[in-house]
Amino acid sequence: MTAGGPESGSPAGRPRGFSLSRHAAERWIWIGFAAGLGLAALMVARSQVGGDQLNLLARGWLLATRRQMVWFGNPLSTGGKAPGGITSLLVGLPLLLWRDHRAATAAVALCHLAAFLVLDRTLARIVSPWERLPFAILYWLSPWQLYFGTFLWNPNYLFLGGAVHLATAWRLRRAPDLTATLLHTATLVLGMQIHPSFLLLATASALLWWRGYLRPHAGGAVLGAALGALPLVPWAWEVIAHPAMLAEVHKGFPGRGLLFSLPRGIFYWLRYSSLSLAGRSGLFDFTEAFGAAADRRLSPFFRALTEGVGPATVALPLLANLWLWRRWRRRARQHEEPGAAPPGPARGRVNLAPRLERLLRLPRLPATASDRAWLQGYVVLTFVASAVVYAVSPTTMMYWQGLSLFHAAVLPLTLYAGLLLRTRHAARVLAGAAAYAGLEIVLALGIAFGTPDYRCRGLETVVFPLIGDSPMLHELHIQDTCPWPLGDPHGWWPDVLPRPGEAPAPRSP
């Protein structure tokens, strides 16, 4: 259903009795976009490095300064190294333009900028400006997005991959297309080289294809997979020479994913469109930025915001997801063929199988389904695919492992807000959206000045003290941003960076 269709509330697409015009809604979208852009620039300028960031920068620095290509990614939590050299390119190419550690971080921010623009242009073909406005608030101004979009880390690139996944799946909803399939498949293969959690969207693609929401072009799929796998060819040679680069397999025990990963995965799906943060993004210390006296006033306020108000906002996406699931199931039942219902239980006994089948049945996309119905099904099936991956996962799901789903996770509340804007509650919803956006901006400012990834030292910091010095620390202005003591005998060292006194590796061809 297009933005001007019956579901928009009137022939012109404007909700009845609603005072916000289409032009005003568009204007507020771009005002929010400008605000998010300003916050992102501030956070990129204040971003810090250590641990994973130093591992990534070492790869990029070797490529930019010594023309040495590292054909494997960062160390994985399961052991071994990430496959492929795509991370070396993502970090090294920006350093060719600007020899500063923030060049690579700025490239991450540009990926997030591109992701929002791709998503907004795609949604503009499906929903009205009155739904794109809450999407801009929930996605672009989200403290989750701003946090992960303004410091250097492998999972932070996945937002753009998620946006391309939706845009290309939309192109393939009716008929096969070689270009869209090529881009879709290449994105999946490259994304899993950046971070293995991109398997979530690969599983979603398989489920979308199975239920008729995705109609890929066979030749485009083969070509896209081949192009995306090109960085794996030299990596394979490296693995043959150094088998320890392969990740270890942790078997765990049967049902471990159901107990640990699935509940956490569902919870983070809901939290992505809330103010409930995770990890270091909720650790505040403003001493470095504003002094100890200001920290005594600001830190309790932001802790109350993240630990009190934040968890309460999870109720909003919970309601929205329940609404979306019921709506999708109701529409699917309306298109079921007569006689398709499973047979009833035999007399004298209770048979739970038909009821469970009805609950879990995933109907195919009806030929007459609207574009809005396709989008709702995309969200539901993406959630189901992620639940399947979490359920069989041998490791416990962490908050960053679902970031490729971020765009899909914020869509239920986006669509639910659009529904409410077509009711007599529109004025209250708009006021609530404005207050929510205000809290997001305040929280983003707190993250930018008080959390470990955006301040020098404090209560908790990024992993740093190094066992020695390196030219990289000075050429990329890392020591200028936050001077750290070097030469710690108990310190740490990036995995591919030449150690002090060690001869540099030869240049790659």
C-alpha positions in Angstrom: 0.0 0.0 0.0 1.5 3.3 -1.0 1.6 6.3 1.3 -1.5 7.8 -0.3 -3.6 4.6 -0.1 -6.6 4.0 2.1 -4.5 2.9 5.0 -3.2 6.4 5.3 -6.5 7.7 6.5 -7.7 9.8 3.5 -7.4 9.8 -0.3 -4.6 12.4 0.0 -2.8 10.3 2.5 -3.3 12.7 5.4 -4.8 11.4 8.7 -8.3 12.7 9.3 -8.4 15.5 11.9 -4.6 15.7 12.0 -2.9 19.1 12.1 0.6 18.2 10.9 0.8 18.6 7.1 2.8 16.4 4.8 5.2 19.3 4.2 5.7 19.9 7.9 6.3 16.2 8.5 9.0 16.1 5.9 10.5 19.3 7.4 10.7 17.7 10.8 12.3 14.6 9.4 15.2 16.6 8.0 15.4 18.8 11.2 15.9 15.5 13.1 18.4 14.4 10.5 20.4 17.6 10.9 20.4 17.2 14.7 21.6 13.6 14.5 24.3 14.6 12.0 25.6 17.3 14.5 25.6 14.8 17.3 27.5 12.2 15.2 30.1 14.8 14.2 30.7 15.7 17.9 31.0 12.0 18.9 33.4 11.2 16.1 35.6 14.1 17.2 35.6 12.8 20.8 36.0 9.0 20.0 38.7 7.1 21.7 40.7 4.0 20.7 41.9 0.9 22.5 41.6 -2.9 22.3 39.6 -3.8 19.1 40.1 -0.3 17.7 43.8 -0.7 17.9 43.6 -4.1 16.2 41.6 -2.6 13.3 43.8 0.5 13.1 46.9 -1.7 12.9 45.5 -3.4 9.8 44.5 -0.1 8.2 47.8 1.6 9.1 49.9 -1.2 7.6 47.9 -1.0 4.4 48.0 2.9 4.2 51.7 3.4 5.1 53.5 0.2 4.2 51.2 -1.2 1.5 50.9 -4.4 3.6 47.5 -6.2 3.3 46.4 -8.3 6.2 44.0 -10.9 4.7 42.2 -11.7 8.0 40.2 -9.7 10.4 40.2 -9.1 14.2 40.5 -12.0 16.7 37.2 -13.6 17.5 35.8 -14.3 20.9 35.6 -18.0 19.9 39.2 -18.1 19.0 40.9 -17.7 15.6 40.6 -14.7 13.3 37.7 -13.3 11.3 37.9 -14.5 7.6 38.8 -12.1 4.7 40.6 -8.8 4.4 37.6 -6.6 4.0 38.3 -4.9 7.4 41.8 -3.9 6.3 40.2 -2.1 3.3 37.5 -0.5 5.3 40.0 1.0 7.8 43.0 1.5 5.5 41.3 3.4 2.6 40.1 6.3 4.8 43.7 6.5 6.3 45.0 7.1 2.8 43.0 10.3 2.7 43.5 11.5 6.3 46.3 10.0 8.5 44.3 10.2 11.7 42.5 7.5 13.7 39.3 9.5 13.4 39.4 9.0 9.6 38.3 5.4 10.1 35.7 6.4 12.6 34.3 9.0 10.2 34.0 6.3 7.6 31.8 4.3 10.1 29.7 7.4 10.6 29.3 7.8 6.8 28.2 4.2 6.6 25.4 5.0 9.2 24.5 8.1 7.2 24.2 6.1 4.0 22.1 3.4 5.9 19.6 6.0 7.1 19.2 7.6 3.6 18.8 4.2 2.0 16.2 3.1 4.5 14.3 6.4 4.4 14.1 6.4 0.5 12.9 2.8 0.6 10.3 3.5 3.3 9.1 6.6 1.3 7.8 4.1 -1.3 5.8 2.1 1.3 4.6 4.4 4.1 3.6 8.0 4.6 5.7 10.9 6.0 3.8 10.5 9.3 5.5 7.1 9.7 8.9 8.1 8.4 9.0 10.8 11.1 8.9 8.3 14.0 11.3 6.1 12.1 13.8 9.1 11.9 13.3 9.5 15.7 13.7 5.8 16.5 16.5 5.1 14.1 18.6 8.1 13.3 18.3 9.9 16.7 18.5 6.6 18.7 21.3 6.7 21.2 22.0 3.1 20.2 22.6 4.1 16.6 24.6 7.2 17.5 26.8 5.3 19.9 27.6 2.4 17.5 27.9 4.8 14.6 30.7 7.0 16.0 33.5 4.8 17.2 35.5 2.1 15.4 34.4 -1.5 15.8 33.5 -4.4 13.5 29.8 -4.7 14.4 29.3 -0.9 13.7 29.5 -1.5 10.0 26.5 -3.8 10.0 23.9 -1.0 10.0 24.6 -0.3 6.3 24.4 -4.0 5.5 21.1 -4.2 7.2 19.8 -1.2 5.2 20.9 -2.7 1.9 19.3 -6.0 2.9 15.9 -4.3 3.3 16.3 -2.1 0.1 17.3 -5.0 -2.1 14.7 -7.4 -0.6 12.1 -4.7 -1.4 13.3 -4.6 -5.0 12.9 -8.4 -5.2 9.4 -8.7 -3.7 7.6 -9.1 -7.0 10.0 -10.5 -9.6 13.7 -11.5 -9.9 16.2 -8.7 -10.7 19.9 -9.4 -11.5 21.3 -6.2 -10.1 19.3 -6.3 -6.9 20.1 -10.0 -6.3 23.8 -9.4 -6.9 23.9 -6.6 -4.4 21.8 -8.5 -1.9 23.9 -11.7 -2.1 27.3 -9.9 -2.1 26.2 -7.9 0.9 25.5 -11.1 2.8 28.8 -12.7 2.0 30.8 -9.5 2.7 28.8 -8.8 5.9 29.7 -12.2 7.4 33.4 -11.4 6.8 33.0 -8.2 8.8 31.2 -9.9 11.7 29.8 -13.4 11.8 26.6 -12.2 13.4 25.5 -11.2 9.8 24.4 -14.8 9.6 21.1 -13.4 11.1 20.2 -11.6 7.9 21.5 -14.5 5.7 19.0 -16.7 7.6 16.3 -14.1 7.2 16.9 -14.0 3.4 16.4 -17.8 3.2 13.2 -17.5 5.2 11.9 -14.6 3.1 12.7 -16.6 -0.1 10.9 -19.7 1.2 7.7 -17.7 2.1 7.6 -15.8 -1.2 8.7 -12.4 0.1 12.0 -12.5 -1.9 12.3 -13.6 -5.5 16.0 -13.7 -6.3 17.6 -14.0 -9.7 19.7 -17.3 -9.9 22.5 -15.8 -12.0 22.7 -12.7 -9.8 22.9 -14.8 -6.7 25.8 -16.8 -8.0 27.6 -13.7 -9.3 27.0 -11.8 -6.1 28.3 -14.7 -3.9 31.4 -15.0 -6.1 32.2 -11.3 -5.9 31.6 -11.2 -2.2 33.9 -14.2 -1.7 36.9 -12.7 -3.5 38.6 -11.5 -0.3 38.4 -15.1 1.0 40.7 -16.4 -1.7 44.0 -15.0 -0.3 42.6 -15.7 3.2 42.3 -19.4 2.3 46.0 -19.4 1.4 46.8 -17.9 4.8 44.7 -20.5 6.6 46.6 -23.3 4.8 49.8 -21.8 6.1 48.5 -21.0 9.6 45.6 -23.3 10.6 45.4 -21.6 14.0 43.5 -18.7 12.3 40.4 -20.8 12.2 37.9 -20.2 15.0 37.4 -22.9 17.5 34.1 -24.7 17.8 32.4 -24.6 21.3 29.8 -27.4 21.4 28.1 -26.3 24.7 25.2 -28.6 25.5 21.8 -29.4 23.8 19.3 -26.6 24.3 21.9 -24.0 25.4 20.7 -21.5 22.9 17.1 -21.8 24.0 18.1 -21.2 27.6 20.6 -18.3 27.1 20.7 -16.8 23.6 17.0 -16.8 22.6 15.6 -14.9 25.6 18.5 -12.4 25.4 18.0 -12.0 21.7 14.3 -11.2 22.0 15.0 -8.8 24.8 17.6 -6.9 22.8 15.3 -6.8 19.8 12.9 -4.9 22.0 15.6 -2.7 23.6 17.0 -1.5 20.2 14.0 0.9 19.9 14.1 2.0 23.5 16.3 4.1 25.8 17.5 1.1 27.6 21.2 0.9 26.8 23.8 -1.8 27.3 27.6 -2.2 27.8 29.8 0.8 28.2 27.3 3.2 26.8 25.7 3.5 30.2 28.9 4.1 32.2 29.1 7.9 32.9 32.0 9.9 34.3 32.1 13.6 33.4 35.2 14.5 35.4 37.5 14.7 32.3 35.1 16.9 30.4 33.6 19.2 33.0 35.3 18.6 36.4 34.5 16.6 39.5 31.9 19.0 40.8 29.9 18.8 37.5 30.3 15.0 37.6 28.6 14.8 41.0 25.5 16.4 39.5 25.5 14.9 36.0 26.3 11.3 36.7 23.4 10.5 39.0 21.0 12.2 36.5 22.2 10.1 33.6 22.2 6.9 35.6 18.6 7.6 36.6 17.8 8.2 32.9 19.4 4.9 31.8 18.5 2.7 34.7 15.1 4.1 35.5 13.5 5.7 32.5 15.3 3.6 29.9 14.0 0.1 31.0 10.4 1.6 31.3 10.5 2.5 27.6 10.9 -1.1 26.6 7.1 -1.4 27.2 6.5 0.6 24.0 8.3 -1.8 21.5 6.8 -4.8 23.4 3.2 -3.5 22.7 4.1 -2.6 19.1 5.6 -6.0 18.4 2.5 -7.8 19.8 0.3 -5.6 17.7 2.3 -6.2 14.6 2.3 -10.0 15.1 -1.5 -10.1 15.6 -2.0 -7.9 12.6 0.2 -10.0 10.3 -1.4 -13.3 11.4 -4.9 -11.9 10.9 -4.1 -10.7 7.4 -2.4 -14.1 6.6 -5.5 -16.0 7.8 -7.7 -13.9 5.5 -5.7 -15.1 2.5 -5.5 -18.8 3.5 -7.1 -21.2 1.1 -10.3 -22.9 2.2 -9.7 -26.3 3.8 -6.1 -25.4 4.6 -6.6 -25.6 8.4 -5.1 -28.7 10.0 -7.5 -31.5 11.1 -8.9 -31.5 14.6 -7.7 -33.8 17.4 -9.0 -37.4 17.6 -11.9 -38.0 19.9 -11.0 -38.8 23.5 -7.5 -37.2 23.5 -6.0 -33.7 23.4 -3.7 -33.2 20.4 -1.5 -30.1 20.8 0.2 -30.5 17.5 -2.4 -28.6 15.4 -2.5 -25.7 17.8 1.3 -25.5 17.8 1.3 -25.7 14.0 -1.2 -22.8 13.8 1.0 -20.7 16.2 4.2 -21.4 14.3 2.8 -21.5 10.7 4.4 -18.9 8.5 2.1 -18.2 5.6 3.4 -17.3 2.1 3.0 -13.8 0.8 -0.4 -13.5 -0.9 -0.2 -12.4 -4.6 -2.6 -9.5 -3.7 -0.7 -8.3 -0.7 0.0 -4.6 -0.4 3.4 -3.1 0.0 2.7 -2.3 3.6 1.8 -6.0 4.2 5.1 -7.0 2.6 6.9 -4.7 5.0 5.1 -6.1 8.0 5.9 -9.7 6.9 9.6 -8.7 6.4 9.8 -7.6 10.0 8.1 -10.7 11.3 10.1 -13.1 9.3 13.4 -11.4 10.1 12.5 -11.7 13.8 11.6 -15.4 13.4 14.9 -16.0 11.5 16.9 -14.4 14.3 15.0 -16.5 16.9 16.0 -19.6 15.0 19.7 -18.6 15.0 19.7 -17.7 18.7 18.0 -21.0 19.6 20.7 -23.1 17.9 23.6 -20.8 18.9 26.4 -22.5 20.8 27.4 -19.2 22.4 25.5 -16.7 24.5 24.0 -13.8 22.5 25.6 -10.4 23.2 24.0 -7.0 22.6 26.2 -6.2 19.6 25.4 -9.4 17.8 21.9 -8.2 16.7 22.9 -4.9 15.3 22.4 -6.0 11.7 18.7 -6.3 12.6 18.5 -2.8 14.1 16.5 -1.4 11.2 13.9 -4.2 11.4 13.7 -4.0 15.2 12.7 -0.3 15.2 10.0 -0.8 12.5 7.2 -2.3 14.7 7.1 0.8 16.9 7.4 3.0 13.8 4.4 1.4 12.2 2.5 1.4 15.5 3.1 5.1 16.0 1.9 5.7 12.4 -1.3 3.8 13.3 -1.8 6.0 16.4 -1.2 9.1 14.3 -4.3 8.2 12.3 -6.5 8.2 15.4 -7.9 10.9 17.8 -4.7 10.4 19.9 -2.5 11.9 17.2 -1.7 15.1 19.2 -0.7 13.1 22.2 1.5 10.8 20.1 3.2 13.8 18.5 3.9 15.4 21.9 5.2 12.1 23.2 7.4 11.7 20.1 8.9 15.2 20.7 9.6 14.4 24.3 11.2 11.0 23.3 13.4 12.8 20.7 14.5 15.3 23.4 15.5 12.5 25.8 17.4 10.8 23.0 19.4 13.9 22.3 20.1 14.5 26.0 21.2 10.9 26.4 23.4 11.1 23.3 25.2 14.2 24.7 25.8 12.3 28.0 27.3 9.4 26.0 29.5 11.8 24.0 31.0 13.5 27.1 30.8 10.8 29.8 31.2 7.3 28.6 34.5 5.4 28.1 34.5 5.3 24.3 34.3 9.1 24.2 36.5 10.3 27.0 40.1 9.9 28.1 40.4 7.6 31.1 37.9 7.8 34.0 36.1 5.1 36.0 36.4 2.5 33.2 38.3 2.9 30.0 39.0 1.1 26.8 41.8 -1.6 26.9 45.0 0.2 26.5 48.3 0.3 28.3 50.8 -1.1 25.7 54.0 -3.0 26.3 55.9 -0.4 24.1 55.7 2.4 21.6 54.9 2.3 17.9 55.0 4.9 15.0 51.3 4.2 14.5 50.4 5.8 17.8 51.9 9.1 16.7 51.2 9.0 12.9 47.5 8.5 13.6 47.5 11.0 16.5 46.3 8.5 19.0 48.7 9.7 21.7 47.6 13.3 20.9 43.9 12.5 21.5 44.6 10.8 24.8 48.2 10.3 26.0 48.7 6.8 27.5 51.7 5.5 29.4 53.7 3.1 27.2 56.2 0.4 28.1 54.0 -1.5 30.6 55.6 -5.0 30.9 52.1 -6.4 31.8 50.5 -4.5 28.9 48.8 -5.6 25.7 49.8 -5.4 22.0 47.7 -5.4 18.7 47.9 -8.8 17.1 49.4 -7.7 13.7 51.3 -4.6 14.6 55.1 -5.0 14.6 56.4 -5.1 18.1 59.1 -2.6 19.3 62.4 -3.4 17.7 60.8 -5.9 15.3 61.5 -5.6 11.6 58.4 -4.7 9.5 56.9 -7.4 7.4 57.5 -7.2 3.6 55.0 -5.3 1.4 52.1 -7.1 -0.1 52.0 -7.4 -3.9 
